[in-house]
Amino acid sequence: MVEMAERIKKLPPYLFAEIDRLKEDVAKKGVDIIDLGVGDPDIPTPTEIIDAAKEALYDAKNHQYPSYVGMYEFREATARWYKSRFGVDINPTDEVVSLIGSKEGIAHLPLAFINPGDYALIPDPGYPVYPVSVMFVGGESYRMPLKKENNFLPDLSSIPEDVLKKTKLMFIGYPNNPTSAVAEKDFYKDVVELAKKYDFIVASDNAYSEICYDGYKPISFLEIEGAKDVGIEFHSLSKTFNMTGWRIGFAVGNREVINGLGKVKTNIDSGIFQAVQVAGIYALNNSEKLNEPIRKIFQDRKDKMTKALSRGSFEFDEPKATFYFWVKVPNGYTSAEFTKKLLEEKGIVVTPGNGFGDVGEGYFRISITNPRIEEAVERIQSAI
Ligand SMILES: *Cc1c(COP(=O)(O)O)cnc(C)c1O
């Protein structure tokens, strides 16, 4: 008999896998499905980025093992981009590590810094990778509720003192998946202060900084004075340039934290395929030009979704950033009941809020990574 390790037995069911199974059943019945579930852009990677990779593919030096921290030119491009976009100084020599998608770095970080029994502060609802990576190394998660009355920011003053004393790491992520909330300097200042007081690492997940609307520009955690003393920021080319399949991201910030993450990587994986890094360098060096048309498409969808949901009877905040609408489930349903009903009766895939944590119960997440916005909302409305 093959027996799974305890850490695998402890895993919550992977949300998207279950939805996929149900989706398949519905599709078999011939239903025309509109998928507003996963946050994976439906638009191709810009051709110029593909061309940069294509040329690099033929260069034999790119066929060998890449360095785990990333090509110096790639690290330099990330540092230059952080400077021009956020005004943050990053030393490409020791304050950057390349990642095979930021999910990889997020999942590996606790291996470097959490001992069994140590605590990590995790947002709830939140990206499921945070608590799983902590559980895998024997750490404990303290879930910080993200509630509407706090603009979906954690209430730092409500975290118990005894938890803070055992805390080694805090995950935060704004612009936020799944709530689409954003964070400003005041919040990050409080985070830096708390991290200094209780001596823990802050890991800021900034995957959505370039998916923003109506002239709003998300900031970086590292813009705050002292932030680099306590933390790092994860970034990814996935959402910014429609490159989810390429697997390219990076972390920047505190050199000791970057070094710890690098130690894990050296021992268990390699760097990003160099042809992909060459494409990444091109993308970062031409960020404004390449991202603008992408942002326009999502801006248009965001406006359409806002209008369509407002015509109906839905409770939500209009997003300033991200692909997501975080919408209240109609009265009388749980998140799971309502999303199942939408899929089975209307062929609409959305994500139940409780899949991101218990505090997400009562919400569902709509992703605008599908152009069929009005049609989808009509079907959702007709389900109520
Ligand atoms: C999409 C996403 C990422 C980026 O994942 P990659 O591994 O870089 O593709 C990171 N964090 C959150 C919250 C995300 O939604």
The ligand as an SDF file (V2000), in Angstrom:
LIG
                    3D

 15 15  0  0  0  0  0  0  0  0999 V2000
   -0.8820   34.8850   -9.9500 C   0  0  0  0  0  0  0  0  0  0  0  0
   -0.3490   35.1080   -8.6040 C   0  0  0  0  0  0  0  0  0  0  0  0
    1.0140   35.0290   -8.3550 C   0  0  0  0  0  0  0  0  0  0  0  0
    1.9960   34.7870   -9.4640 C   0  0  0  0  0  0  0  0  0  0  0  0
    2.2170   33.4790   -9.7090 O   0  0  0  0  0  0  0  0  0  0  0  0
    3.3840   33.0450  -10.6820 P   0  0  0  0  0  0  0  0  0  0  0  0
    3.8900   31.8050  -10.0220 O   0  0  0  0  0  0  0  0  0  0  0  0
    4.4050   34.1090  -10.7130 O   0  0  0  0  0  0  0  0  0  0  0  0
    2.7630   32.7760  -12.0070 O   0  0  0  0  0  0  0  0  0  0  0  0
    1.4770   35.2730   -7.0800 C   0  0  0  0  0  0  0  0  0  0  0  0
    0.6300   35.6060   -6.0950 N   0  0  0  0  0  0  0  0  0  0  0  0
   -0.6810   35.7200   -6.2960 C   0  0  0  0  0  0  0  0  0  0  0  0
   -1.5660   36.1310   -5.1910 C   0  0  0  0  0  0  0  0  0  0  0  0
   -1.2160   35.4470   -7.5510 C   0  0  0  0  0  0  0  0  0  0  0  0
   -2.5280   35.5520   -7.7440 O   0  0  0  0  0  0  0  0  0  0  0  0
  1  2  1  0
  2  3  1  0
  2 14  2  0
  3  4  1  0
  3 10  2  0
  4  5  1  0
  5  6  1  0
  6  7  2  0
  6  8  1  0
  6  9  1  0
 10 11  1  0
 11 12  2  0
 12 13  1  0
 12 14  1  0
 14 15  1  0
M  END
$$$$
